[in-house]
Amino acid sequence: MLAVKGQVYVANFCVDMRKSIDGLSLLVLDYFDKNPADGSYFVFINKARDKIKILYFDKNGFCLWYKRLEKGKFKPPKFDGKIYSLDDAQLRWLLDGLDIKKLRKTTRFSYSEFS
């Protein structure tokens, strides 16, 4: 599993999975208007929604993470022209094949006194 250390952005369009680091870096520059080496994670999903690639820069070079589902589909946010930002929990849900639009985090409580 990925250990997310930066922002996570999901492409709001289908991506040709033949693209590798250089091609995906150009998409980051053109569509996200971001520096691909800024430490953010950029998520790309194919049209059939059964393949996902994550591009990120780690210390001294680019990493490309790839996952292919044998059954089912990834359930990303709707492809509607927006740039989506996810937190690390939402990324894990997406990679597990869960519908992130339907899931909500529970409130975390902090207690200072017990009676």
C-alpha positions as CSV (number, residue, x, y, z in Angstrom):
1,M,0.0,0.0,0.0
2,L,1.1,3.6,-0.6
3,A,2.2,5.7,2.2
4,V,0.7,9.1,1.2
5,K,2.8,12.1,2.2
6,G,1.3,14.8,0.1
7,Q,-1.9,16.0,-1.6
8,V,-3.8,13.5,-3.7
9,Y,-5.4,14.7,-6.9
10,V,-7.7,12.6,-9.2
11,A,-7.8,13.3,-12.9
12,N,-11.4,14.2,-14.0
13,F,-11.0,12.5,-17.4
14,C,-10.2,9.0,-18.7
15,V,-6.5,8.3,-19.3
16,D,-4.8,6.0,-21.8
17,M,-3.0,3.5,-19.6
18,R,-0.2,3.2,-22.2
19,K,1.1,6.5,-20.9
20,S,4.1,6.2,-18.6
21,I,5.9,8.7,-16.4
22,D,6.7,11.3,-19.0
23,G,3.2,11.2,-20.6
24,L,1.5,11.4,-17.2
25,S,3.8,14.2,-16.1
26,L,2.7,16.2,-19.2
27,L,-0.9,15.7,-18.2
28,V,-0.1,16.9,-14.7
29,L,1.4,20.1,-16.2
30,D,-1.4,20.7,-18.7
31,Y,-4.6,19.7,-16.8
32,F,-3.8,20.0,-13.2
33,D,-1.5,23.1,-13.7
34,K,0.8,21.6,-11.1
35,N,4.5,20.7,-10.8
36,P,4.6,16.8,-11.1
37,A,7.6,16.8,-8.7
38,D,6.0,18.8,-5.9
39,G,5.3,15.8,-3.7
40,S,1.6,15.4,-4.6
41,Y,0.1,12.2,-5.8
42,F,-1.7,12.2,-9.1
43,V,-4.3,9.5,-9.8
44,F,-5.3,8.5,-13.3
45,I,-8.1,6.0,-14.2
46,N,-8.8,4.4,-17.6
47,K,-12.1,4.5,-19.4
48,A,-13.2,1.0,-18.3
49,R,-12.4,2.0,-14.7
50,D,-10.6,-1.2,-14.0
51,K,-7.0,0.2,-14.1
52,I,-5.4,3.0,-12.0
53,K,-2.0,4.6,-12.1
54,I,-0.6,6.9,-9.5
55,L,2.3,9.2,-10.3
56,Y,4.4,10.9,-7.5
57,F,7.9,12.2,-6.9
58,D,9.8,10.5,-4.1
59,K,13.0,12.2,-2.9
60,N,15.1,11.8,-6.1
61,G,12.9,10.4,-8.8
62,F,9.4,9.6,-10.1
63,C,7.4,6.6,-9.0
64,L,4.6,5.1,-10.9
65,W,2.2,2.8,-9.0
66,Y,-0.3,0.6,-11.0
67,K,-3.2,-1.5,-10.1
68,R,-5.6,-3.6,-12.2
69,L,-8.8,-5.0,-10.9
70,E,-9.6,-8.6,-12.0
71,K,-13.3,-8.0,-11.3
72,G,-15.3,-4.9,-10.7
73,K,-14.6,-1.2,-11.3
74,F,-13.0,1.6,-9.4
75,K,-15.5,4.2,-8.3
76,P,-13.9,7.6,-8.6
77,P,-15.6,10.9,-8.2
78,K,-17.7,11.8,-11.3
79,F,-15.8,12.9,-14.4
80,D,-17.4,16.4,-14.5
81,G,-14.6,18.8,-15.2
82,K,-13.6,19.4,-11.5
83,I,-10.2,18.6,-10.1
84,Y,-10.8,16.3,-7.1
85,S,-8.5,16.2,-4.0
86,L,-8.7,13.2,-1.7
87,D,-7.2,12.5,1.7
88,D,-5.2,9.3,2.4
89,A,-8.3,7.4,3.7
90,Q,-10.3,8.3,0.6
91,L,-7.5,7.1,-1.6
92,R,-7.4,3.8,0.3
93,W,-11.1,3.4,-0.2
94,L,-10.8,4.1,-3.9
95,L,-8.0,1.6,-4.3
96,D,-10.1,-1.0,-2.4
97,G,-12.9,-0.5,-4.9
98,L,-15.3,1.3,-2.5
99,D,-17.5,4.2,-3.6
100,I,-15.9,7.2,-1.9
101,K,-19.0,9.4,-2.5
102,K,-21.0,7.2,-0.2
103,L,-18.5,6.7,2.6
104,R,-18.0,9.2,5.4
105,K,-15.4,9.3,8.2
106,T,-16.6,9.0,11.7
107,T,-15.9,11.9,14.1
108,R,-12.8,11.3,16.2
109,F,-13.3,12.2,19.9
110,S,-10.7,13.3,22.3
111,Y,-11.3,13.0,26.0
112,S,-9.4,14.8,28.6
113,E,-11.4,13.6,31.6
114,F,-13.3,10.5,32.5
115,S,-15.9,10.4,35.2
